[in-house]
Amino acid sequence: MKNSFRSGNFHEEIIVDENNQVVGTVRVKPNAILWKPKGSKKGFYAVPLMKFANWITDKETGALRNKQ
């Protein structure tokens, strides 16, 4: 028998402000980006990955590339 690692279905991060207070949770899935504000009991807001990609790269968004 050969063992292997299996990746999770998503990557999740808790977002905090400058005072270390929770702002919300962001979850990245292969097909969607999800957001849950702090204290939300109704689950995540979700947008398909392609819709997010189209939005973030649209000039009207005002998003800038980072400097890496």
CHARMM-style PDB file with segment names, atoms N, HN, CA, C and O in Angstrom:
ATOM      1  N   MET     1       0.851  -1.188   0.000  1.00  0.00      PROA
ATOM      2  CA  MET     1       0.000   0.000   0.000  1.00  0.00      PROA
ATOM      3  C   MET     1       0.891   1.243   0.000  1.00  0.00      PROA
ATOM      4  O   MET     1       1.844   1.340   0.773  1.00  0.00      PROA
ATOM      5  N   LYS     2       0.569   2.177  -0.868  1.00  0.00      PROA
ATOM      6  HN  LYS     2      -0.205   2.098  -1.496  1.00  0.00      PROA
ATOM      7  CA  LYS     2       1.317   3.431  -0.965  1.00  0.00      PROA
ATOM      8  C   LYS     2       0.438   4.570  -0.461  1.00  0.00      PROA
ATOM      9  O   LYS     2      -0.666   4.774  -0.965  1.00  0.00      PROA
ATOM     10  N   ASN     3       0.917   5.297   0.512  1.00  0.00      PROA
ATOM     11  HN  ASN     3       1.815   5.131   0.921  1.00  0.00      PROA
ATOM     12  CA  ASN     3       0.162   6.430   1.073  1.00  0.00      PROA
ATOM     13  C   ASN     3       0.507   7.713   0.343  1.00  0.00      PROA
ATOM     14  O   ASN     3       1.587   7.842  -0.234  1.00  0.00      PROA
ATOM     15  N   SER     4      -0.427   8.669   0.373  1.00  0.00      PROA
ATOM     16  HN  SER     4      -1.304   8.564   0.841  1.00  0.00      PROA
ATOM     17  CA  SER     4      -0.184   9.980  -0.226  1.00  0.00      PROA
ATOM     18  C   SER     4      -1.010  11.021   0.503  1.00  0.00      PROA
ATOM     19  O   SER     4      -1.933  10.683   1.244  1.00  0.00      PROA
ATOM     20  N   PHE     5      -0.676  12.297   0.294  1.00  0.00      PROA
ATOM     21  HN  PHE     5       0.075  12.571  -0.307  1.00  0.00      PROA
ATOM     22  CA  PHE     5      -1.440  13.393   0.860  1.00  0.00      PROA
ATOM     23  C   PHE     5      -2.559  13.772  -0.099  1.00  0.00      PROA
ATOM     24  O   PHE     5      -2.409  13.685  -1.318  1.00  0.00      PROA
ATOM     25  N   ARG     6      -3.663  14.186   0.460  1.00  0.00      PROA
ATOM     26  HN  ARG     6      -3.785  14.256   1.450  1.00  0.00      PROA
ATOM     27  CA  ARG     6      -4.770  14.688  -0.349  1.00  0.00      PROA
ATOM     28  C   ARG     6      -5.024  16.131   0.062  1.00  0.00      PROA
ATOM     29  O   ARG     6      -5.153  16.422   1.251  1.00  0.00      PROA
ATOM     30  N   SER     7      -5.097  17.024  -0.891  1.00  0.00      PROA
ATOM     31  HN  SER     7      -4.992  16.788  -1.857  1.00  0.00      PROA
ATOM     32  CA  SER     7      -5.346  18.437  -0.601  1.00  0.00      PROA
ATOM     33  C   SER     7      -6.768  18.635  -0.102  1.00  0.00      PROA
ATOM     34  O   SER     7      -7.670  17.860  -0.422  1.00  0.00      PROA
ATOM     35  N   GLY     8      -6.949  19.667   0.670  1.00  0.00      PROA
ATOM     36  HN  GLY     8      -6.216  20.297   0.929  1.00  0.00      PROA
ATOM     37  CA  GLY     8      -8.287  20.021   1.120  1.00  0.00      PROA
ATOM     38  C   GLY     8      -9.133  20.546  -0.032  1.00  0.00      PROA
ATOM     39  O   GLY     8      -8.631  20.787  -1.130  1.00  0.00      PROA
ATOM     40  N   ASN     9     -10.404  20.716   0.230  1.00  0.00      PROA
ATOM     41  HN  ASN     9     -10.813  20.520   1.122  1.00  0.00      PROA
ATOM     42  CA  ASN     9     -11.322  21.226  -0.790  1.00  0.00      PROA
ATOM     43  C   ASN     9     -11.299  22.736  -0.896  1.00  0.00      PROA
ATOM     44  O   ASN     9     -11.824  23.303  -1.854  1.00  0.00      PROA
ATOM     45  N   PHE    10     -10.685  23.402   0.098  1.00  0.00      PROA
ATOM     46  HN  PHE    10     -10.259  22.941   0.877  1.00  0.00      PROA
ATOM     47  CA  PHE    10     -10.627  24.860   0.100  1.00  0.00      PROA
ATOM     48  C   PHE    10      -9.500  25.334   0.993  1.00  0.00      PROA
ATOM     49  O   PHE    10      -8.951  24.576   1.793  1.00  0.00      PROA
ATOM     50  N   HSD    11      -9.167  26.609   0.839  1.00  0.00      PROA
ATOM     51  HN  HSD    11      -9.612  27.225   0.190  1.00  0.00      PROA
ATOM     52  CA  HSD    11      -8.205  27.281   1.720  1.00  0.00      PROA
ATOM     53  C   HSD    11      -8.977  28.386   2.419  1.00  0.00      PROA
ATOM     54  O   HSD    11      -9.692  29.148   1.769  1.00  0.00      PROA
ATOM     55  N   GLU    12      -8.841  28.481   3.727  1.00  0.00      PROA
ATOM     56  HN  GLU    12      -8.260  27.862   4.255  1.00  0.00      PROA
ATOM     57  CA  GLU    12      -9.621  29.451   4.503  1.00  0.00      PROA
ATOM     58  C   GLU    12      -8.696  30.271   5.390  1.00  0.00      PROA
ATOM     59  O   GLU    12      -7.759  29.743   5.987  1.00  0.00      PROA
ATOM     60  N   GLU    13      -8.969  31.556   5.469  1.00  0.00      PROA
ATOM     61  HN  GLU    13      -9.731  31.986   4.984  1.00  0.00      PROA
ATOM     62  CA  GLU    13      -8.213  32.465   6.330  1.00  0.00      PROA
ATOM     63  C   GLU    13      -9.168  33.364   7.087  1.00  0.00      PROA
ATOM     64  O   GLU    13     -10.178  33.811   6.543  1.00  0.00      PROA
ATOM     65  N   ILE    14      -8.848  33.628   8.340  1.00  0.00      PROA
ATOM     66  HN  ILE    14      -8.028  33.265   8.782  1.00  0.00      PROA
ATOM     67  CA  ILE    14      -9.599  34.585   9.153  1.00  0.00      PROA
ATOM     68  C   ILE    14      -8.912  35.932   9.002  1.00  0.00      PROA
ATOM     69  O   ILE    14      -7.702  36.040   9.198  1.00  0.00      PROA
ATOM     70  N   ILE    15      -9.676  36.956   8.655  1.00  0.00      PROA
ATOM     71  HN  ILE    15     -10.660  36.868   8.496  1.00  0.00      PROA
ATOM     72  CA  ILE    15      -9.152  38.300   8.450  1.00  0.00      PROA
ATOM     73  C   ILE    15      -9.364  39.102   9.730  1.00  0.00      PROA
ATOM     74  O   ILE    15     -10.465  39.132  10.279  1.00  0.00      PROA
ATOM     75  N   VAL    16      -8.286  39.760  10.205  1.00  0.00      PROA
ATOM     76  HN  VAL    16      -7.391  39.736   9.759  1.00  0.00      PROA
ATOM     77  CA  VAL    16      -8.371  40.591  11.410  1.00  0.00      PROA
ATOM     78  C   VAL    16      -7.937  42.010  11.072  1.00  0.00      PROA
ATOM     79  O   VAL    16      -7.192  42.230  10.117  1.00  0.00      PROA
ATOM     80  N   ASP    17      -8.406  42.966  11.856  1.00  0.00      PROA
ATOM     81  HN  ASP    17      -9.011  42.788  12.632  1.00  0.00      PROA
ATOM     82  CA  ASP    17      -8.023  44.360  11.650  1.00  0.00      PROA
ATOM     83  C   ASP    17      -6.756  44.681  12.435  1.00  0.00      PROA
ATOM     84  O   ASP    17      -6.132  43.787  13.007  1.00  0.00      PROA
ATOM     85  N   GLU    18      -6.379  45.959  12.462  1.00  0.00      PROA
ATOM     86  HN  GLU    18      -6.887  46.685  11.998  1.00  0.00      PROA
ATOM     87  CA  GLU    18      -5.146  46.383  13.133  1.00  0.00      PROA
ATOM     88  C   GLU    18      -5.179  46.150  14.642  1.00  0.00      PROA
ATOM     89  O   GLU    18      -4.133  46.155  15.291  1.00  0.00      PROA
ATOM     90  N   ASN    19      -6.362  45.949  15.202  1.00  0.00      PROA
ATOM     91  HN  ASN    19      -7.212  45.945  14.675  1.00  0.00      PROA
ATOM     92  CA  ASN    19      -6.496  45.665  16.636  1.00  0.00      PROA
ATOM     93  C   ASN    19      -6.686  44.177  16.916  1.00  0.00      PROA
ATOM     94  O   ASN    19      -7.064  43.788  18.021  1.00  0.00      PROA
ATOM     95  N   ASN    20      -6.422  43.352  15.906  1.00  0.00      PROA
ATOM     96  HN  ASN    20      -6.115  43.669  15.008  1.00  0.00      PROA
ATOM     97  CA  ASN    20      -6.550  41.908  16.004  1.00  0.00      PROA
ATOM     98  C   ASN    20      -7.994  41.447  16.222  1.00  0.00      PROA
ATOM     99  O   ASN    20      -8.234  40.356  16.738  1.00  0.00      PROA
ATOM    100  N   GLN    21      -8.943  42.283  15.826  1.00  0.00      PROA
ATOM    101  HN  GLN    21      -8.748  43.169  15.406  1.00  0.00      PROA
ATOM    102  CA  GLN    21     -10.359  41.938  15.917  1.00  0.00      PROA
ATOM    103  C   GLN    21     -10.789  41.294  14.595  1.00  0.00      PROA
ATOM    104  O   GLN    21     -10.425  41.766  13.518  1.00  0.00      PROA
ATOM    105  N   VAL    22     -11.554  40.231  14.689  1.00  0.00      PROA
ATOM    106  HN  VAL    22     -11.850  39.847  15.564  1.00  0.00      PROA
ATOM    107  CA  VAL    22     -11.979  39.507  13.486  1.00  0.00      PROA
ATOM    108  C   VAL    22     -12.911  40.376  12.650  1.00  0.00      PROA
ATOM    109  O   VAL    22     -13.879  40.942  13.157  1.00  0.00      PROA
ATOM    110  N   VAL    23     -12.600  40.469  11.361  1.00  0.00      PROA
ATOM    111  HN  VAL    23     -11.813  40.009  10.949  1.00  0.00      PROA
ATOM    112  CA  VAL    23     -13.422  41.178  10.386  1.00  0.00      PROA
ATOM    113  C   VAL    23     -14.326  40.174   9.667  1.00  0.00      PROA
ATOM    114  O   VAL    23     -15.501  40.442   9.418  1.00  0.00      PROA
ATOM    115  N   GLY    24     -13.760  39.030   9.345  1.00  0.00      PROA
ATOM    116  HN  GLY    24     -12.806  38.812   9.548  1.00  0.00      PROA
ATOM    117  CA  GLY    24     -14.518  37.995   8.658  1.00  0.00      PROA
ATOM    118  C   GLY    24     -13.608  36.873   8.207  1.00  0.00      PROA
ATOM    119  O   GLY    24     -12.438  36.810   8.581  1.00  0.00      PROA
ATOM    120  N   THR    25     -14.169  35.987   7.394  1.00  0.00      PROA
ATOM    121  HN  THR    25     -15.120  36.039   7.090  1.00  0.00      PROA
ATOM    122  CA  THR    25     -13.439  34.820   6.898  1.00  0.00      PROA
ATOM    123  C   THR    25     -13.550  34.776   5.387  1.00  0.00      PROA
ATOM    124  O   THR    25     -14.628  34.954   4.820  1.00  0.00      PROA
ATOM    125  N   VAL    26     -12.419  34.537   4.748  1.00  0.00      PROA
ATOM    126  HN  VAL    26     -11.544  34.392   5.209  1.00  0.00      PROA
ATOM    127  CA  VAL    26     -12.408  34.358   3.299  1.00  0.00      PROA
ATOM    128  C   VAL    26     -12.042  32.900   3.026  1.00  0.00      PROA
ATOM    129  O   VAL    26     -11.154  32.335   3.664  1.00  0.00      PROA
ATOM    130  N   ARG    27     -12.739  32.314   2.078  1.00  0.00      PROA
ATOM    131  HN  ARG    27     -13.461  32.773   1.560  1.00  0.00      PROA
ATOM    132  CA  ARG    27     -12.499  30.920   1.698  1.00  0.00      PROA
ATOM    133  C   ARG    27     -12.327  30.881   0.185  1.00  0.00      PROA
ATOM    134  O   ARG    27     -13.135  31.438  -0.558  1.00  0.00      PROA
ATOM    135  N   VAL    28     -11.267  30.219  -0.261  1.00  0.00      PROA
ATOM    136  HN  VAL    28     -10.610  29.766   0.342  1.00  0.00      PROA
ATOM    137  CA  VAL    28     -10.989  30.090  -1.686  1.00  0.00      PROA
ATOM    138  C   VAL    28     -11.165  28.628  -2.076  1.00  0.00      PROA
ATOM    139  O   VAL    28     -10.537  27.733  -1.510  1.00  0.00      PROA
ATOM    140  N   LYS    29     -12.029  28.412  -3.050  1.00  0.00      PROA
ATOM    141  HN  LYS    29     -12.539  29.139  -3.510  1.00  0.00      PROA
ATOM    142  CA  LYS    29     -12.263  27.084  -3.613  1.00  0.00      PROA
ATOM    143  C   LYS    29     -11.825  27.115  -5.071  1.00  0.00      PROA
ATOM    144  O   LYS    29     -11.660  28.194  -5.638  1.00  0.00      PROA
ATOM    145  N   PRO    30     -11.637  25.970  -5.678  1.00  0.00      PROA
ATOM    146  CA  PRO    30     -11.229  25.965  -7.092  1.00  0.00      PROA
ATOM    147  C   PRO    30     -12.233  26.645  -8.011  1.00  0.00      PROA
ATOM    148  O   PRO    30     -11.865  27.106  -9.091  1.00  0.00      PROA
ATOM    149  N   ASN    31     -13.489  26.716  -7.603  1.00  0.00      PROA
ATOM    150  HN  ASN    31     -13.788  26.342  -6.725  1.00  0.00      PROA
ATOM    151  CA  ASN    31     -14.503  27.292  -8.488  1.00  0.00      PROA
ATOM    152  C   ASN    31     -15.196  28.525  -7.925  1.00  0.00      PROA
ATOM    153  O   ASN    31     -16.091  29.069  -8.572  1.00  0.00      PROA
ATOM    154  N   ALA    32     -14.799  28.989  -6.715  1.00  0.00      PROA
ATOM    155  HN  ALA    32     -14.072  28.547  -6.189  1.00  0.00      PROA
ATOM    156  CA  ALA    32     -15.505  30.124  -6.110  1.00  0.00      PROA
ATOM    157  C   ALA    32     -14.664  30.809  -5.037  1.00  0.00      PROA
ATOM    158  O   ALA    32     -13.737  30.225  -4.475  1.00  0.00      PROA
ATOM    159  N   ILE    33     -15.018  32.066  -4.772  1.00  0.00      PROA
ATOM    160  HN  ILE    33     -15.771  32.540  -5.228  1.00  0.00      PROA
ATOM    161  CA  ILE    33     -14.473  32.829  -3.659  1.00  0.00      PROA
ATOM    162  C   ILE    33     -15.641  33.069  -2.707  1.00  0.00      PROA
ATOM    163  O   ILE    33     -16.715  33.488  -3.138  1.00  0.00      PROA
ATOM    164  N   LEU    34     -15.437  32.806  -1.413  1.00  0.00      PROA
ATOM    165  HN  LEU    34     -14.564  32.466  -1.063  1.00  0.00      PROA
ATOM    166  CA  LEU    34     -16.509  32.948  -0.428  1.00  0.00      PROA
ATOM    167  C   LEU    34     -16.091  33.918   0.671  1.00  0.00      PROA
ATOM    168  O   LEU    34     -14.914  33.993   1.025  1.00  0.00      PROA
ATOM    169  N   TRP    35     -17.053  34.658   1.207  1.00  0.00      PROA
ATOM    170  HN  TRP    35     -18.009  34.598   0.920  1.00  0.00      PROA
ATOM    171  CA  TRP    35     -16.820  35.642   2.265  1.00  0.00      PROA
ATOM    172  C   TRP    35     -17.900  35.508   3.321  1.00  0.00      PROA
ATOM    173  O   TRP    35     -19.086  35.422   3.003  1.00  0.00      PROA
ATOM    174  N   LYS    36     -17.480  35.489   4.586  1.00  0.00      PROA
ATOM    175  HN  LYS    36     -16.517  35.559   4.844  1.00  0.00      PROA
ATOM    176  CA  LYS    36     -18.434  35.470   5.692  1.00  0.00      PROA
ATOM    177  C   LYS    36     -18.025  36.555   6.681  1.00  0.00      PROA
ATOM    178  O   LYS    36     -16.963  36.459   7.295  1.00  0.00      PROA
ATOM    179  N   PRO    37     -18.855  37.588   6.845  1.00  0.00      PROA
ATOM    180  CA  PRO    37     -18.544  38.634   7.806  1.00  0.00      PROA
ATOM    181  C   PRO    37     -18.570  38.084   9.234  1.00  0.00      PROA
ATOM    182  O   PRO    37     -19.247  37.096   9.521  1.00  0.00      PROA
ATOM    183  N   LYS    38     -17.834  38.732  10.106  1.00  0.00      PROA
ATOM    184  HN  LYS    38     -17.284  39.534   9.872  1.00  0.00      PROA
ATOM    185  CA  LYS    38     -17.826  38.358  11.514  1.00  0.00      PROA
ATOM    186  C   LYS    38     -19.264  38.293  12.043  1.00  0.00      PROA
ATOM    187  O   LYS    38     -20.078  39.175  11.771  1.00  0.00      PROA
ATOM    188  N   GLY    39     -19.553  37.254  12.784  1.00  0.00      PROA
ATOM    189  HN  GLY    39     -18.892  36.537  13.005  1.00  0.00      PROA
ATOM    190  CA  GLY    39     -20.853  37.127  13.423  1.00  0.00      PROA
ATOM    191  C   GLY    39     -21.965  36.594  12.536  1.00  0.00      PROA
ATOM    192  O   GLY    39     -23.078  36.370  13.011  1.00  0.00      PROA
ATOM    193  N   SER    40     -21.687  36.391  11.272  1.00  0.00      PROA
ATOM    194  HN  SER    40     -20.783  36.573  10.886  1.00  0.00      PROA
ATOM    195  CA  SER    40     -22.718  35.885  10.372  1.00  0.00      PROA
ATOM    196  C   SER    40     -23.050  34.441  10.721  1.00  0.00      PROA
ATOM    197  O   SER    40     -22.159  33.600  10.849  1.00  0.00      PROA
ATOM    198  N   LYS    41     -24.305  34.173  10.869  1.00  0.00      PROA
ATOM    199  HN  LYS    41     -25.028  34.856  10.766  1.00  0.00      PROA
ATOM    200  CA  LYS    41     -24.748  32.822  11.200  1.00  0.00      PROA
ATOM    201  C   LYS    41     -25.402  32.132   9.995  1.00  0.00      PROA
ATOM    202  O   LYS    41     -25.778  30.962  10.068  1.00  0.00      PROA
ATOM    203  N   LYS    42     -25.532  32.863   8.899  1.00  0.00      PROA
ATOM    204  HN  LYS    42     -25.227  33.814   8.839  1.00  0.00      PROA
ATOM    205  CA  LYS    42     -26.228  32.334   7.720  1.00  0.00      PROA
ATOM    206  C   LYS    42     -25.291  31.780   6.666  1.00  0.00      PROA
ATOM    207  O   LYS    42     -25.736  31.485   5.557  1.00  0.00      PROA
ATOM    208  N   GLY    43     -24.035  31.631   6.962  1.00  0.00      PROA
ATOM    209  HN  GLY    43     -23.673  31.870   7.863  1.00  0.00      PROA
ATOM    210  CA  GLY    43     -23.107  31.068   5.995  1.00  0.00      PROA
ATOM    211  C   GLY    43     -22.386  32.118   5.175  1.00  0.00      PROA
ATOM    212  O   GLY    43     -22.414  33.309   5.484  1.00  0.00      PROA
ATOM    213  N   PHE    44     -21.743  31.649   4.129  1.00  0.00      PROA
ATOM    214  HN  PHE    44     -21.720  30.681   3.878  1.00  0.00      PROA
ATOM    215  CA  PHE    44     -20.882  32.482   3.293  1.00  0.00      PROA
ATOM    216  C   PHE    44     -21.633  33.107   2.128  1.00  0.00      PROA
ATOM    217  O   PHE    44     -22.589  32.534   1.606  1.00  0.00      PROA
ATOM    218  N   TYR    45     -21.185  34.293   1.731  1.00  0.00      PROA
ATOM    219  HN  TYR    45     -20.408  34.759   2.155  1.00  0.00      PROA
ATOM    220  CA  TYR    45     -21.537  34.866   0.437  1.00  0.00      PROA
ATOM    221  C   TYR    45     -20.562  34.229  -0.550  1.00  0.00      PROA
ATOM    222  O   TYR    45     -19.393  34.035  -0.218  1.00  0.00      PROA
ATOM    223  N   ALA    46     -21.018  33.904  -1.742  1.00  0.00      PROA
ATOM    224  HN  ALA    46     -21.968  34.061  -2.011  1.00  0.00      PROA
ATOM    225  CA  ALA    46     -20.142  33.246  -2.705  1.00  0.00      PROA
ATOM    226  C   ALA    46     -20.303  33.865  -4.083  1.00  0.00      PROA
ATOM    227  O   ALA    46     -21.379  34.329  -4.459  1.00  0.00      PROA
ATOM    228  N   VAL    47     -19.204  33.857  -4.824  1.00  0.00      PROA
ATOM    229  HN  VAL    47     -18.330  33.479  -4.518  1.00  0.00      PROA
ATOM    230  CA  VAL    47     -19.210  34.304  -6.212  1.00  0.00      PROA
ATOM    231  C   VAL    47     -18.343  33.321  -6.996  1.00  0.00      PROA
ATOM    232  O   VAL    47     -17.276  32.924  -6.527  1.00  0.00      PROA
ATOM    233  N   PRO    48     -18.796  32.928  -8.184  1.00  0.00      PROA
ATOM    234  CA  PRO    48     -17.979  32.025  -8.995  1.00  0.00      PROA
ATOM    235  C   PRO    48     -16.606  32.648  -9.283  1.00  0.00      PROA
ATOM    236  O   PRO    48     -16.485  33.865  -9.427  1.00  0.00      PROA
ATOM    237  N   LEU    49     -15.600  31.816  -9.363  1.00  0.00      PROA
ATOM    238  HN  LEU    49     -15.698  30.827  -9.246  1.00  0.00      PROA
ATOM    239  CA  LEU    49     -14.241  32.290  -9.580  1.00  0.00      PROA
ATOM    240  C   LEU    49     -14.121  33.132 -10.845  1.00  0.00      PROA
ATOM    241  O   LEU    49     -13.439  34.156 -10.832  1.00  0.00      PROA
ATOM    242  N   MET    50     -14.763  32.727 -11.930  1.00  0.00      PROA
ATOM    243  HN  MET    50     -15.318  31.895 -11.940  1.00  0.00      PROA
ATOM    244  CA  MET    50     -14.671  33.498 -13.172  1.00  0.00      PROA
ATOM    245  C   MET    50     -15.325  34.869 -13.040  1.00  0.00      PROA
ATOM    246  O   MET    50     -14.830  35.842 -13.609  1.00  0.00      PROA
ATOM    247  N   LYS    51     -16.416  34.961 -12.309  1.00  0.00      PROA
ATOM    248  HN  LYS    51     -16.818  34.171 -11.847  1.00  0.00      PROA
ATOM    249  CA  LYS    51     -17.053  36.261 -12.092  1.00  0.00      PROA
ATOM    250  C   LYS    51     -16.136  37.162 -11.270  1.00  0.00      PROA
ATOM    251  O   LYS    51     -16.014  38.353 -11.557  1.00  0.00      PROA
ATOM    252  N   PHE    52     -15.494  36.598 -10.253  1.00  0.00      PROA
ATOM    253  HN  PHE    52     -15.593  35.631 -10.021  1.00  0.00      PROA
ATOM    254  CA  PHE    52     -14.531  37.361  -9.455  1.00  0.00      PROA
ATOM    255  C   PHE    52     -13.357  37.817 -10.318  1.00  0.00      PROA
ATOM    256  O   PHE    52     -12.942  38.974 -10.246  1.00  0.00      PROA
ATOM    257  N   ALA    53     -12.827  36.910 -11.129  1.00  0.00      PROA
ATOM    258  HN  ALA    53     -13.164  35.971 -11.188  1.00  0.00      PROA
ATOM    259  CA  ALA    53     -11.689  37.245 -11.999  1.00  0.00      PROA
ATOM    260  C   ALA    53     -12.047  38.365 -12.968  1.00  0.00      PROA
ATOM    261  O   ALA    53     -11.254  39.283 -13.175  1.00  0.00      PROA
ATOM    262  N   ASN    54     -13.226  38.297 -13.559  1.00  0.00      PROA
ATOM    263  HN  ASN    54     -13.871  37.551 -13.392  1.00  0.00      PROA
ATOM    264  CA  ASN    54     -13.668  39.353 -14.471  1.00  0.00      PROA
ATOM    265  C   ASN    54     -13.837  40.679 -13.749  1.00  0.00      PROA
ATOM    266  O   ASN    54     -13.479  41.727 -14.287  1.00  0.00      PROA
ATOM    267  N   TRP    55     -14.374  40.648 -12.543  1.00  0.00      PROA
ATOM    268  HN  TRP    55     -14.664  39.797 -12.105  1.00  0.00      PROA
ATOM    269  CA  TRP    55     -14.576  41.861 -11.765  1.00  0.00      PROA
ATOM    270  C   TRP    55     -13.250  42.494 -11.347  1.00  0.00      PROA
ATOM    271  O   TRP    55     -13.051  43.694 -11.539  1.00  0.00      PROA
ATOM    272  N   ILE    56     -12.348  41.703 -10.782  1.00  0.00      PROA
ATOM    273  HN  ILE    56     -12.509  40.728 -10.627  1.00  0.00      PROA
ATOM    274  CA  ILE    56     -11.102  42.251 -10.229  1.00  0.00      PROA
ATOM    275  C   ILE    56     -10.176  42.790 -11.319  1.00  0.00      PROA
ATOM    276  O   ILE    56      -9.370  43.682 -11.055  1.00  0.00      PROA
ATOM    277  N   THR    57     -10.281  42.262 -12.534  1.00  0.00      PROA
ATOM    278  HN  THR    57     -10.935  41.537 -12.748  1.00  0.00      PROA
ATOM    279  CA  THR    57      -9.413  42.734 -13.621  1.00  0.00      PROA
ATOM    280  C   THR    57     -10.048  43.831 -14.463  1.00  0.00      PROA
ATOM    281  O   THR    57      -9.399  44.370 -15.359  1.00  0.00      PROA
ATOM    282  N   ASP    58     -11.305  44.172 -14.191  1.00  0.00      PROA
ATOM    283  HN  ASP    58     -11.832  43.734 -13.463  1.00  0.00      PROA
ATOM    284  CA  ASP    58     -11.986  45.244 -14.913  1.00  0.00      PROA
ATOM    285  C   ASP    58     -11.385  46.589 -14.497  1.00  0.00      PROA
ATOM    286  O   ASP    58     -11.190  46.834 -13.306  1.00  0.00      PROA
ATOM    287  N   LYS    59     -11.094  47.450 -15.455  1.00  0.00      PROA
ATOM    288  HN  LYS    59     -11.252  47.251 -16.422  1.00  0.00      PROA
ATOM    289  CA  LYS    59     -10.509  48.771 -15.163  1.00  0.00      PROA
ATOM    290  C   LYS    59     -11.388  49.591 -14.230  1.00  0.00      PROA
ATOM    291  O   LYS    59     -10.879  50.376 -13.430  1.00  0.00      PROA
ATOM    292  N   GLU    60     -12.699  49.417 -14.324  1.00  0.00      PROA
ATOM    293  HN  GLU    60     -13.113  48.780 -14.974  1.00  0.00      PROA
ATOM    294  CA  GLU    60     -13.645  50.173 -13.488  1.00  0.00      PROA
ATOM    295  C   GLU    60     -13.529  49.813 -12.006  1.00  0.00      PROA
ATOM    296  O   GLU    60     -13.919  50.605 -11.149  1.00  0.00      PROA
ATOM    297  N   THR    61     -12.998  48.633 -11.697  1.00  0.00      PROA
ATOM    298  HN  THR    61     -12.680  47.990 -12.393  1.00  0.00      PROA
ATOM    299  CA  THR    61     -12.843  48.201 -10.307  1.00  0.00      PROA
ATOM    300  C   THR    61     -11.846  49.083  -9.567  1.00  0.00      PROA
ATOM    301  O   THR    61     -12.016  49.375  -8.383  1.00  0.00      PROA
ATOM    302  N   GLY    62     -10.813  49.500 -10.271  1.00  0.00      PROA
ATOM    303  HN  GLY    62     -10.675  49.263 -11.233  1.00  0.00      PROA
ATOM    304  CA  GLY    62      -9.763  50.301  -9.645  1.00  0.00      PROA
ATOM    305  C   GLY    62      -8.725  49.457  -8.917  1.00  0.00      PROA
ATOM    306  O   GLY    62      -7.878  49.996  -8.205  1.00  0.00      PROA
ATOM    307  N   ALA    63      -8.782  48.140  -9.087  1.00  0.00      PROA
ATOM    308  HN  ALA    63      -9.470  47.701  -9.665  1.00  0.00      PROA
ATOM    309  CA  ALA    63      -7.813  47.261  -8.437  1.00  0.00      PROA
ATOM    310  C   ALA    63      -6.443  47.456  -9.083  1.00  0.00      PROA
ATOM    311  O   ALA    63      -6.337  47.628 -10.298  1.00  0.00      PROA
ATOM    312  N   LEU    64      -5.417  47.427  -8.273  1.00  0.00      PROA
ATOM    313  HN  LEU    64      -5.503  47.287  -7.287  1.00  0.00      PROA
ATOM    314  CA  LEU    64      -4.040  47.588  -8.744  1.00  0.00      PROA
ATOM    315  C   LEU    64      -3.273  46.298  -8.533  1.00  0.00      PROA
ATOM    316  O   LEU    64      -3.556  45.541  -7.605  1.00  0.00      PROA
ATOM    317  N   ARG    65      -2.302  46.052  -9.399  1.00  0.00      PROA
ATOM    318  HN  ARG    65      -2.072  46.668 -10.153  1.00  0.00      PROA
ATOM    319  CA  ARG    65      -1.424  44.889  -9.214  1.00  0.00      PROA
ATOM    320  C   ARG    65      -0.474  45.175  -8.064  1.00  0.00      PROA
ATOM    321  O   ARG    65      -0.046  46.312  -7.864  1.00  0.00      PROA
ATOM    322  N   ASN    66      -0.142  44.109  -7.295  1.00  0.00      PROA
ATOM    323  HN  ASN    66      -0.489  43.185  -7.458  1.00  0.00      PROA
ATOM    324  CA  ASN    66       0.820  44.288  -6.219  1.00  0.00      PROA
ATOM    325  C   ASN    66       2.224  44.336  -6.824  1.00  0.00      PROA
ATOM    326  O   ASN    66       2.418  43.994  -7.991  1.00  0.00      PROA
ATOM    327  N   LYS    67       3.191  44.761  -6.023  1.00  0.00      PROA
ATOM    328  HN  LYS    67       3.033  45.038  -5.075  1.00  0.00      PROA
ATOM    329  CA  LYS    67       4.555  44.922  -6.518  1.00  0.00      PROA
ATOM    330  C   LYS    67       5.417  43.777  -6.035  1.00  0.00      PROA
ATOM    331  O   LYS    67       6.107  43.888  -5.022  1.00  0.00      PROA
ATOM    332  N   GLN    68       5.372  42.662  -6.775  1.00  0.00      PROA
ATOM    333  HN  GLN    68       4.811  42.572  -7.597  1.00  0.00      PROA
ATOM    334  CA  GLN    68       6.212  41.510  -6.424  1.00  0.00      PROA
ATOM    335  C   GLN    68       7.260  41.304  -7.450  1.00  0.00      PROA
ATOM    336  OT1 GLN    68       8.067  40.381  -7.331  1.00  0.00      PROA
TER     337      GLN     68
END
